Every structure is written in C-alpha cells, then in structure tokens.
C-alpha cells in the first residue's frame, strides 16, 4: 500500500485502522519519507502501538460512532479495514464501507488506498467481504474521483484500490 505515495519528498500519512502498527514497521524499513500517524478504534491496539513506537502519534477514535473528525493527511491508507464482514450482511457492509470512504477521502490532500477481498477466487468465505471490481469502480468514480487504480498483481486473494485527487 505504500505505493499510494507518489513523491520522494516527506509527506503526512495517516494509517487508518493501524491495528498493531505493522505498516509503520514496514515504513521504517523502506526509503519513504513520511510523517506517520496511526488511528484505530481499538484501545488495546493503540496502547500496544504507543508502547512499540513511543515517538509516533496514535489516536483511538471511532470516526463513525462519535462523529469525530478524521485527521487530515496527504495520504490515508486503510489496510484490512474492509476485509471481514464480522457477521454483517453484505449490503450493510457495502453501505458502511462507502459511507466511511466518503468521510475519509475529503481528509486526504492527495489520495487514499484501501484493500478488499477479490471475487476472483476459487471459493469465497462467508465471513469475508468479497467485492466485484466493477462495483467498487462505479462507487469510486461516481462518489470519490475518476483518478484511481485497482491492483491485484501481488499474489493475494485481494486487491488494492488507489484513489487520487488529481492525475499522476
């Protein structure tokens, strides 16, 4: 997902749904220059991240429940946020995802990246959120931006959607 960052100059990156902070560990081993901030609704994950990375900023916020604002950043990544349905019906999950993306995208100055489970698999799991390319593409173009890229070339049964404010 780091490919969302197009430039070599330092950028602000919000890791939305940062979990245990694994993406920050990856970033520290890369040559990307980012000012990192992590956000998650799990207090346990945020406490863990603060212990692992005491010099970085982490916030425990449920942006949908509390009406809290999404922090602004150049780029916002949402890795694994929409992977599992957790017992929620497919259409309910799709609606929740699109509401969240519509709230997050305006807070990104340059772009966002998020991943979804692919429909192009040998079999689907009922607990995972498998979304067809054309359905997410229609939503992205009609509600977010026509400047987008869908990548499924990295060997997993998922794909990543990169959505930008402007063309490359």
N, C-alpha and C positions, 0 to 999 in steps of 0.2 A: 504494500500500500504506500510505501514511501515514494513510489513513482508519481504520486499526485503532485509532489513538489517539482516544479519545472526549472527553478533557478538555482544558482550556486550561492547567491547572497543569503545572509541569515533571514529566516522567516519565523513567524509565530505559528506554532502548530498546536491545535487542541486535539487530544486523544480522547474522544467522546466514547465512554464505555471502556475506560482504560483497564479495568479488571486488575490483575496483579502487576501491571506495569511492564509486561513482556516487550511491548513495542518500544518503550523507552530503552530497554536493554539493547534491542536491535539498533536503534538510532545511535546509541553511544559507540557502537562498533562500525558505523558507517561514516562516510565523509560528508554527510549532510550537516549543514549548519542551521540548527533550529533552536528557537526558544520554546521549550516544551511546557505544556500544562495538561494535566490529566483530570478527567471528570468521570465519576461513576456514581450510580445510585446506591451502591453497596458500601456501607460504613466499614465493613470488615476489609474489603479490598483497598479502600482509601487509607485505612490505618496501616495495612501491610505496605502499600506504596510509600507512605511517609517514612516508615522505618527503613525500607530498602534504599530510598532516594531522598534523604532529608533536605537536600539543596534544591529540590524541584517543587513546583506548586501542584497541589492536588485538592480538588473540591468534591465534596459529597453532596450531590444535588439530583433531585428528580425533577427535571425541567417540565414534565407534563403534569405531575401531581400538584406541585406547589406554585405553578405559574412563574417559576424562576426564569430569569433570562439566561440564554445560552451565551457564554463568554465569546467575544469576538476574536477571530484569529485569521491569519492569511489562509491557512488550510485547516480543515477539520476532517479527521479520519474517524470512521465508525466501524471498527473491525469486530465482527462477531455479534454486533448488536441485533441483527435481524436473522440470525441463523436458526434459533429454536423458537417454536411456537408456544411451548410451555402450556399445552392444553387449550390454547385459544383457537377458535375456529379460523380457517384460512382467511375469509373475507374480513373478519375483525382484525386479524393481524395485518392484512394489507392496508386497511384503513389507518390503523395505528402507525404503521411504518410511514405512510405518505404524510400523515399529519406531522410526525416528528421531522421528516426530511424537509417539509415546507417550513418548519420552525427553525431548523438548523441552517439551511442553505443561505438565508439572508445574513447570517452572522459570519459567514466566510467571506473574506475580502477577495479571495482568488478562486477557491474551489474546495470540493469535498470528495471523499472516497468512502464507499461502503461496499460490503460484500453480501451476497445472497447465495443460497443453495441453488444449484442448477436443476432444471427439469430434464436435462440431457444426461440421465444416469440409467444404469441397469434396473434399479428399483429405487423407490422413494420410501423414506421413513415418515411415519405419521407425525412424529414429534418435531420434524424439521420443516423449515419454511422454504419450499421449492417454488421459485417464481420464474415464469417464462420471460425470455429476453424481450419479446415484443411488448409484454405488459409493462415491464419496468421502463422500457424505452419510451412508450407512449406517455407514461406519467412524467418522466424526466423532461421530455421535450415540451409537453403541454404546461407543466407547472414550475419547472426549475430553469432549464437552459437548453438551447439546442447544441451547445458546445459540450459534448460528452463522448466518452469512450467506454466500451464494455470489453473487459479482458477475461478470457477463460483459458489462457495458454500456459498456466503454471501447474498443471498436473493434479489439481484437486477437483472435487465434485461441487465446486462453487465457482462464482465469477465475481469480479470486482467492477463496480461502476465508478468512473471518474467523471465528475461534473464540474465544469469551469464557468466562470463569469464571462470570460472572453476567449476567443480563438487563440490557438498557440502562435 
